[in-house]
Amino acid sequence: MSRYEHVTPSEKFVTELCQRAFLKLWTHPNPIGKNGKELCDCLIVCGPHIIIMSVKDIQYKDTGDQVGWERWHRAAVDASVKQIWGAERWLARAEQLIRKDGRLVSLPPKEERKIHRISVSLGAAGQTPLRWGDLGHGFVHVCDEFSLGAMFGGYFGPS
C-alpha cells in the first residue's frame, strides 16, 4: 500500500511541504475525526500548538467580472475554512486522535492549546485576491501557490 494512497495531489503536496520544512515529526496527514472520516488534510501538533490545514485545489474560471472570483472563493476558501472550523470543534472535545496509519497522537491539554488555522486554496494562479483574517470563528491564514512560495522560497504548486 502506497504512503499516499487515497490522497489527492494537492494533499500530497502540502504534506510533503510540511515534512520538507521542519515539521516532519509533528505532521499528521489526513487524521481520522468524527465517524471515521477525515478530520482535515494535515494536522501539525507541536507542544501546545495545533495547526489545522485544509487544502482545496479549485481551478479558477475567469468570467470577466467578480462572479468568477466569488465562485472560486466559495469553492476554495470558504469550503476550506468550513472544514477547519469543523476540525477545531471536534478537537475541542478530543484528548487524542488516530492517524490514517492507525497510530495514536496525544493532543496537548485543552487549556494550553493554541490553534492556528491555514487554508491552502490552490487553482487561481494569482488571478484572484485572497481574503484572510477573522472569517467568522477566528483568524484564518489563507495561502495560494504564490504565498506558499514566498514562505518556503519558490513556487510550490501541486504536481
N, C-alpha and C positions, 0 to 999 in steps of 0.2 A: 504494500500500500504506500503510495507516494505521500510525502510530507505535506504536499499541497493539494491532496485530493479533495474535491468538493469546495474549492476556494476559487473565487473569481480572480482574474488577472490583477485587478486593482487592489483587492485584499492582499494578494501575494506581494504586490509592490510595496504596500505600506508596512507589512510585517517585515519584509527584508530590509526596508529603510530603517525601521526601528532597531532591528538586530545589528545592522551595519554601523549604526551610530554608536551608541554606548549603552543601549538599553537591552542587550541580548538576554541577560539574566533575569530581567524583570518583565519581558514581553510575553503576553499570553494571547495568541491569535484565536479568534472565534471561540471564546469561552462559552460554556453552557449556562443558560439562565432559566427562566420560567418555563415549565412544561417541557424541558429538554431541548428548547430552541436556542438558537444563537443569541447571546446577550448583546454583543457588539462585535465589530470587526477586529478590534485589537484592544486589549486592556493591559495597561502597564501599572504594576504595583511596586512601589519602591519606598520603603519607610512608610510615613503617613500619607504619601502622595498616591493618588489613584488617577490615572489618565484614561479617560474613556474616549475611544476613537471610533468614528463611523465613516465609512468610505462609500461614496456614490460616484459612479462614472456614467454620466448622462451627457450625450452629445448635444451641444448647443445648436439650435436651428435658428438662424438669423431671419426674422420676419420683416426686417426693415423698420421696426418700431419697438416699443417697450414690451410688447406681448411676448416676444421670443425670450427676452431676459426673464420676465416674470414666470414663464413656464419652466425654464431651466432652473431658476431659483427654487421654485416649489418642489421640483423633482430631485434636485441635487442637494440643496442646502436645507430646506425645510424638512425633507424626509430624513436626512442625516441627523438633524437636531432632534427630531422626534424620537429616533432610535436611541440617541444619547440620553435623553430625559427618561425614557423607559428603563434603560440600563441603570441609571442613577437611582430611580425609585426602587428597583429590585435590589441593588447593592445596599441601600439604606437598611434593609432587613437582614442582610446576609452576613455571616461570620467568615464564610469561606465559599469558594466556588470550585467547579470542576472544569479543568481544561478539556479541550476537544480530544486530547490524547488520554484522558482519564485521570491525570494527576490532580491532586487537590492543591489549591492555592489558599493559604491563610490570608485574610484581609486584616489591615490594621484595626485597632479598637475604634469603634464608631465615633467616639468623642474626639479622636485625634485625626480623623481623616480629612484630607484636603483634596477636594475633587477638582480636576481640570478636564475641560471638555474640548475636543478637537473634531471638527467636521472637515474631512478631506473630500472636497467637492471638485471632481475632475470632469473634463469634457468641454469646457468653454474655451480653452486655449487662449485665455487673456482677452476674450471678446466681450466679457461682461464685467460690471463692477461687482466686488464682493462686499457683502454686508455682514458684519460681525458685531459682537458686543452682547449685551443682555437681551437675548431674543425671547424672553418670557420667563425663564426659570434659572437665570444665572448666566454669567459670561460664557460665550462660546467662541473659540478661535476658529475661524474658517480659512482653510488653505486651499489653493488650487495648484496646478502644476508649477506655476512660476513662484509662488510664495514658498512652496516646499523647496524649490531650487535655491531661493535666497537664504533659507535657513540651513540647508545642507550642502550648499556650494555647487550648484549645477542643475540642469534640467533633469527631472526625475519622473517624467510621465510614464504611465504603465506601458509595458511592452506588449 
